[in-house]
Amino acid sequence: MTLTLDLHIHTNYSHDGRDTVEKIIESAIAQQLDGIAICDHDTIAGSHAAREYVSRHNQDLIVIPGIEVTTAKGHLLVLGLETGIAKGLSVEETIRIAREKEREQRSTVVIIAPHPFHPFRHSIGNVCLHPGIDAVETYNSRYFLGVANKIAHIKAVRNNITQVVGSDAHSAECVGLATVEVETRVETEAILKELKEGDVRIRSCKRTPFWVCFKQFFL
């Protein structure tokens, strides 16, 4: 089955997230997404709340647990974790802990470098310097010029790293702007395995409206 996913979404569990779990989920369903990854800054709580909400209301949406970890060098998305990772650690230590938790959980964990070359975005830079990263976000919807996305794409192609995209939505109106497709069963573990193996296609890449970016960056 072909599943359409937005792999990078924030709720108001993030310090800069604007909308509630309920609004984010409603938007994802309205956009006819099959699944979303909630990746709040340095907390897994938004993911847990979203999964609980979907289960309680019997809604047809997969919520992939995730977190956007603030490392000492920049951000990493970690999908599939059931517990969080402390912020402020090195990239290498963060990856090591994520893999340790993966073994403990006995379920797949996927590590993604989000917006790796975007200035002023807590980006880790050259992903090739950090073995253990599974994929690179080569299109992030929140941008002004797009140069950083192009650099990420070039680096991923040259180094044969799996490419993914994400809306990086900080409000419900931006959910689904950038999506990927995977061919698999309708379950979180199956999706994570496909992502980790690189069996993923980029489906859509749309830019966050300028007025939304301006409001979220500067207001």
Buried (B, 14 or more C-beta within 10 A) or exposed (E): EEBBBBBBBBBBBBEEBBBBBBBBBBBBBEBEBBBBBBBBBBBBBBBBBBBEBBEEEEEEBBBBBBBBBBBEBBBBBBBBBEEBBEBEBEBBBBBEBBEEBBEEEEBBBBBBBBBBBBEEBBBBBEBBEBEEBBBBBBBBBBBBEEEBBEBBBEBBEEEEBBBBBBBBBBBBBBBBBBBBBBEBEEEBEBBBBBBBEEEBEBBBBBBBEEEBBEEBEEE
